[in-house]
Amino acid sequence: EIDRSYEASVANAFIPAELVHGAAMRGPAQVAPMGGLRVGVDVARFGDDRTVISFRRGRVLLRQVVLAKLDVVQVATRVRSEVSAYGTQPEQIAVDTIGIGAGVADILRGWFPPRTDRATGRSVPIVVDVNSSLRMDDGENYNLRAYMWRELREWLKTASIPNDGELLTDLTALQYKFKGGELLLESKEDAKKRGI
């Protein structure tokens, strides 16, 4: 079991293992980190779920910080601390606001207020809420989660990600189906039933 490749054993995986491995093999020589810092926060509280803070610039996933058993204040504080280590104001902090993530987003908005766009003079939020269960009406994706995973699959074709076994497994583990002709990704609950 030590040498078992979990990503290779998933039938009907939405993101193929070859695509993920290709992105993991690309380094700074092939993909330069361009553009502003973007942060993603997937918030979990207690139990066996984990909070993940992701940092990327353009087509490069710089790193991920995995945390467990933290409340919303602790998660928000850790996000602020990790962001400050980069020494630059992020372009965006996208927070999964389903459930307790909304509390993290609210705290972060206090620390990262909107910025003014120089070209338009408009206020642009740094902290944005992401509700992946929102229903889409594009005729291709059942919900925002399906849309984001479809975009991720395209992004991986030319991106660079850390060569981390757990990340590679997570990216290739989800199965998919079509509901009313629209893409629907396997729920976290169903994936857990399969041991993912």
HUFENWO-V670436 format. One record per run of one state. SS is the DSSP state (H for helix, E for strand, L for the rest). FROM is the first residue (numbers start at 1). LEN is the number of residues. If there is no record, write none. Layout:
BEGIN
ss = (SS | SS)
from = (FROM | FROM)
len = (LEN | LEN)
END
This chain:
BEGIN
ss = (L | H | L | E | L | H | L | E | L | E | L | E | L | H | L | E | L | H | L | E | L | E | L | E | L | E | L | E | L | E | H | L | E | L | H | L | E | L | E | L | H | L)
from = (1 | 7 | 10 | 13 | 14 | 17 | 26 | 37 | 43 | 51 | 58 | 60 | 68 | 72 | 85 | 92 | 97 | 101 | 112 | 115 | 117 | 123 | 125 | 127 | 131 | 135 | 136 | 141 | 142 | 143 | 144 | 157 | 160 | 161 | 165 | 174 | 175 | 180 | 182 | 186 | 188 | 194)
len = (6 | 3 | 3 | 1 | 3 | 9 | 11 | 6 | 8 | 7 | 2 | 8 | 4 | 13 | 7 | 5 | 4 | 11 | 3 | 2 | 6 | 2 | 2 | 4 | 4 | 1 | 5 | 1 | 1 | 1 | 13 | 3 | 1 | 4 | 9 | 1 | 5 | 2 | 4 | 2 | 6 | 3)
END
